[in-house]
Amino acid sequence: MSCRDLGIIVTNEISPSEHVNNITVKAHQRANAILRCFASRDNKLLVRAFTTYVRPLLEYNSVVWSPYLKQDIERLENEQRRFTKRLVGLKRVEYAERLQRLNLHSLELRRLPTDLIWCYKIVFGLVRLNFGDFFKYFPVSTTRGHRYKLYTSHCTSIRSRFFAYRVIKAWNSLPQSTNFSSLAAFKRFILRTDLSKHLIMLFV
């Protein structure tokens, strides 16, 4: 059994798989339309069309449904993998190198900064959400690194898939030099930070 709420398909098992299936079908159709309808074969133009019209379908509200199963992560990534492979001169180039040449990141790597930015907004009260409903601070006296570390409590396997649990490891591992002075400064810092060690599947 499933239902749609604010554009996200939610099942009684709290699994994102049905939502992933739904958005990848739409993204595949839209990506094919771009390659069929654009007369230009300029890779920069086609990538811009992909990031404007296709990628938002695959990333909308990802904080809510970000996948934890490799098959779902792979299914999402395949949409970008297939599109970039069909660009001029890139058919026989490995996916990681294609991303580098096109100045793109894997979709999984793009979802992680989104999680961290939302974590920042909750921690610093920038959204109308109660911090205590999501997190607890780790005792400052027992931590190294930055001073905003969060406590990882024991949870069920279902809860461990939610944003409030999965983001803590990456958040706590941010270096002491992390710039927490403002949201804009934090975003700039995060975008320059290598977060690949927290990925389930390493595409780059």
N, C-alpha and C positions, 0 to 999 in steps of 0.2 A: 504494500500500500504506500502511496506517495501523494504529496500535494505540492503546489507551487506557492511560495511566499516571497514577495519582493523580488521575483525573477529567479529564485533559487528553488530547485526541486529537492524536497526533503522526504526521505523514506522513513518508515517506522524503525528501520535498523540504523538510522543516522549515518548512512553511507552516501558518499558523494558520487558513486559510480553512475547512477542514473542521470544525475545532472551533467557529469562529464560526457556521457554518451550523447545527451541532448545538444550540448554546446559544440561538441566536435563535429557533429553532422552539419550544423549550421555554418560553422567556421569553414569546413571543407567546401561546402557549396559556394560560399562567398569568395574563398581563395581561388577556386576554379573560375569563377566569374571574372575576377580581376585579370587572370592570365588569358582568358578568352577575349575580353572586351578592350583591353588596353592595346592600342596599336604600337605604342612604344615598347621597345625591348630594353630600355635603360633600367639597369638593376636598382639604382638609387630610387627612381620613381616607383618601381614596383614594390620595393621594400617599404617605401613610405605609404603606399596604398594598403599594404598588408598591416602595418602597425596602426593605421588609422581605422580601417574597416573590419579587420579580422581579429587582431589581437585583443581588442576590448571585449569581444565575445568570450574569449578564453580566460579573461582575468577579472571580469566584473564580480565584485564582492567576494574575492577569493579568500579573504580572512575568514569568512563563514564556512566555506566548503573545501578549502585546500586539501587535495588528496594525500593519502598516506600509503595507498597501495601502489606498488611499482607499475602494475598494469594500467592504472588510471593516470599516473604521472607520464608514462610512456605514450598513452593514447593522446594526451594533450600535446606532448612534445612533437608527436608525429605530424601534426598540422603544420608546424613551423618547419620541421625537417623536410617534408614533402615540397612545400612551397619554395624553400631556398634551393632545393635540388633542381628545380625546373628553371632556375634563372640562368641567363646566358653565361657559359663558361664554368659552371659550378656542378655539373651533373656528376663528374667523377671525383669531386673534392669531398673529403671527409666532413661530417657535420660540424665538428668543433672548429675546423679551419674555415668553413663557410661562415659561421657566426663571426669569427674574428675578422674576416675580409669585409663583411657587411656591417660591422660594428653593432652586432646584436648580442644579447645574452639569452641563455636558455630560459624557457618559461618558468621552470622550477626556481632558477636563481632569481628571477624577477619577483616571484611571490614572496620570498623571504624578507626583502626590505619592506614590502607592504605590511607584513606582520609586525616587524620591528617598529615601523612608524606608527601603527595603531597602538602598539604597546606604549610607546612614548606618550601618545595623546591621552591614554587612560592614566598612566602614572602621574602625569603633570596636570591632570584635570582639564584638558582641552576639549573634552567631549562630555556630554551629559550621561556618563556612566559611572557607577559607583566602583571605585578602586577595589574595595573590599569584596565585591562580588566576583572579582576575577583573580586578584593577587593578594599576597602578603609579602611584606619586606623581610629579607633575610637579616638576622641580627648583625649590625654593622661591625661589632667587635670581633666577629669570627670570619670575616670575609677579606679577601684580597681583590684588587681590581677596583672598579668604580663603586660608588657608594649607593647605587640604586638597585642593587641585586635583589632578586625575588626568590622567595622560598618555594621549593619544589615539594609539594605534599604528595603523599601516597594517594593514588587514584585508581579507579577501575580502568579496564582496557578501553572502554567506550569514551570515558572522559579524557583519556590521554590523547585522543585524536582531535580534541578541540583546541582552538586558538590559545586559550588561556593557559594551557599546559605545554603545547608544542613550542611556543615562542620563548619559553623561559630559558632553555639551554643556550640558545643563540644570544638572547639578551644578556644573560649573566656572563657570557664569554667575551662581551665587548671589552676592549682594552681600557685601562684607566684614563687614557688620553681622549676618550670619547667626548665629543663636544655636546653637552646637554643644555647649553645656554639658551637655545631657542629651537623651535621645530625646524626652521630653515637650515640652521647650522647642523642640526642632527642629521637631516636628510643629506646634506652635502657630505658629511662624514661617512654615513652609511654607504653611499654610492661609491666611495673611494676605498671601502673596506672589503677585503676578500672574505666572503661568507661561504665559499664552496665546501668547506669542511662540514657544514651542517646539512648538505644536500643528501637526499636518499639515493639519487642517481646522479652521477657526475657526467655532465654532457660537455663541460668546458674545462 
